[in-house]
């Protein structure tokens, strides 16, 4: 159930959670959103500032992606990418994602691999600076 239950029960004063989970509670007035952690404001909840706009230099993005086993033939990867991107660009999909404060980010397998590599480095550096050991 994530962090929303302890926040709603006032056992926690603050939580970081996905807009997909919290947006209905924010819209019902049960929770107050302070900021989003993305680099830019979300279109569906544009009234909520980013962390950077709020004076905190912090960017973290929740994403869902599709991966395939190493060695999957390139033509299969390209076909999957094309079909997924086409689906993500449909009006129905964009409207569904927007209801949850999310949006589609279409791109190439290489862009996604580069993003994952950069995020892995970023968060590994954060863990190292905090003396957190990753397994």
For each residue, the residues with C-beta under 8 A, 3 or more apart:
1: 4 5
2: 5 15 17 18 21
3: 6 7 12 15 16 17
4: 1 7 8 15 17 21 22 25 31
5: 1 2 8 9
6: 3 9 11 12 15
7: 3 4 10 11 12 13 14 15 31
8: 4 5 25 30 31
9: 5 6
10: 7 13
11: 6 7
12: 3 6 7 15
13: 7 10
14: 7 34
15: 2 3 4 6 7 12
16: 3 37 60
17: 2 3 4 21 22
18: 2 21 22 62
19: 22 23 36 42 45 100 101 102
20: 23 100 101 102
21: 2 4 17 18
22: 4 17 18 19 25 26 31 33
23: 19 20 26 27 44 45 99 100 101
24: 27 28
25: 4 8 22 28 30 31
26: 22 23 29 30 31 32 33 45
27: 23 24
28: 24 25
29: 26
30: 8 25 26
31: 4 7 8 22 25 26
32: 26
33: 22 26 36 45 48
34: 14 48 54
35: 48 49 50 51 53 54 56
36: 19 33 41 42 45 48 49 50 51
37: 16 50 51 58 59 60 61
38: 41 42 50 59 60 61
39: 50 52 59 61
40: 50
41: 36 38 45 46 48 49 50 53
42: 19 36 38 45 46 48 101 102 103
43: 46 98 103
44: 23 98 99 100 101 102
45: 19 23 26 33 36 41 42 48 101
46: 41 42 43
47:
48: 33 34 35 36 41 42 45
49: 35 36 41 53 54
50: 35 36 37 38 39 40 41 53 54 59
51: 35 36 37 54 56 57 58 59
52: 39 55 56 57 58 59
53: 35 41 49 50
54: 34 35 49 50 51
55: 52
56: 35 51 52
57: 51 52
58: 37 51 52
59: 37 38 39 50 51 52
60: 16 37 38
61: 37 38 39 119
62: 18
63: 105 115
64:
65: 112 116
66: 80 84
67:
68: 72 76 77 80
69: 72
70:
71:
72: 68 69 76 77
73: 76 77
74: 77 78
75: 78 79
76: 68 72 73 79 80
77: 68 72 73 74 80 81 109
78: 74 75 81 82 109
79: 75 76 82 83
80: 66 68 76 77 83 84
81: 77 78 84 85 108 109
82: 78 79 85 86
83: 79 80 86 87
84: 66 80 81 87 88 106
85: 81 82 88 89 106 107
86: 82 83 89 90
87: 83 84 90 93
88: 84 85 93 94 104 105 106
89: 85 86 93 94 104 106
90: 86 87 93 94
91: 94 95
92: 95 96
93: 87 88 89 90 96 97 104
94: 88 89 90 91 97 98 103 104
95: 91 92 98 99
96: 92 93 99 100
97: 93 94 100 102 103 104
98: 43 44 94 95 101 102 103
99: 23 44 95 96
100: 19 20 23 44 96 97
101: 19 20 23 42 44 45 98
102: 19 20 42 44 97 98
103: 42 43 94 97 98
104: 88 89 93 94 97
105: 63 88
106: 84 85 88 89
107: 85 111 112
108: 81 111 112
109: 77 78 81 112 113
110: 113 114
111: 107 108 114 115
112: 65 107 108 109 115 116
113: 109 110 116 117
114: 110 111 117 118
115: 63 111 112 118 119
116: 65 112 113 119 120
117: 113 114 120 121
118: 114 115 121 122
119: 61 115 116 122 123
120: 116 117 123 124
121: 117 118 124 125
122: 118 119 125 126
123: 119 120 126 127
124: 120 121 127 128 134
125: 121 122 128 129
126: 122 123 129 130
127: 123 124 130 132 133 134
128: 124 125 131 132
129: 125 126
130: 126 127
131: 128
132: 127 128
133: 127
134: 124 127
135:
